[in-house]
Amino acid sequence: MKECKKALVLLNMGGARNKDELEMFLTNMFNDKNILTIKSDFFRSLIAKFIVSSRKDSAWKNYEEIGNRSPINPLTEKLVSKLNDELEDICVVQAMRYTPPFASEVVKELEKKKVKEVILFPMYPQYSTTTTKSSVEDFIEHSKRKFHIEVIEPFYKNSIFNEAIIDTIKNSVENYKEYNLIFSAHGLPQKIVDKGDPYEKQINEHVEILSKILEEQNIDFKSISLAYQSKVGPMKWLEPALDKELEKYKDEKVLIYPIAFLIDNSETDFELSIEYKEEAEKIGIVDYKVCKCLNSDEKFIKAIKDLIKDK
């Protein structure tokens, strides 16, 4: 890493590179107090062990269908590399919440480089306690006040960022009027939203912003809607669920945009592109497409530079 006094740290969940890391990912995730909101660390740990033991083998079968690893790691490394080339006086690194590189390792690396200022960039456009709060708190806890830290706020309203999304959508299909556009967001238990988590509100606002831009550019999809993916367990989650939303489009064409993700991962490459595609075929959807995430798109890099320019 180049010498610099300021660092940009991209924060994300992480993803498994092998079966051992998948167990690590699940163990760390379900021990996160922001995910399993149980006050007792002991009971949370017990529940986490039960969930991991019951899910890891079936979850690994999903990974086998996407090359035995999450794509999030090489894609994030590519983004980090491009940003380091673009930003002369800022070192860019990544810190993952549930798999390496962990915040604790990154803090040591930045200390060795004598970094004094850190910009935390949560790779979640919309805020949630389960993502943004969890990742930011984790880094700050491990930093032990060794740096001056600034945090990038939710950036779903940033115009350059939204231009990048619109470009991706426009480049995914030719005959917009033939397609129903569904913005798919990662789901969240309703009880977390009821406790004040702003995620649902910000997702709705983001869909409105993007829909307005599409309208202004005369990009007329047959319909535009929002749905939620990744529901786990029996409790009530945000609705409508994506599988239920897809049922409306028998004999029609559907384009999915993963609105809550910036980097492709198992939820986009397996869940959206394989699992839900199979559901779409059963329903009788005649064409089902999934947009790629922004990953290291040049306009996304431009948006990141715009968001940190005054930091």
Secondary structure by P-SEA (a helix, b strand, c coil): cccccbbbbbbcccccccaaaaaaaaaaaaacccccccccaaaaaaaaaaaaaacaaaaaaaaaaaccccaaaaaaaaaaaaaaaacccbbbbbbbccccccaaaaaaaaaaacccbbbbbccccccccccaaaaaaaaaaaacccccccccccccccaaaaaaaaaaaaaaccccccbbbbbccccccaaaaaaccaaaaaaaaaaaaaaaaaaaaccccccccccccccccccccccccccccccccccbbbbbbcccccccccccccccccaaaaaaaaacccbbbbbbcccccaaaaaaaaaaaccc
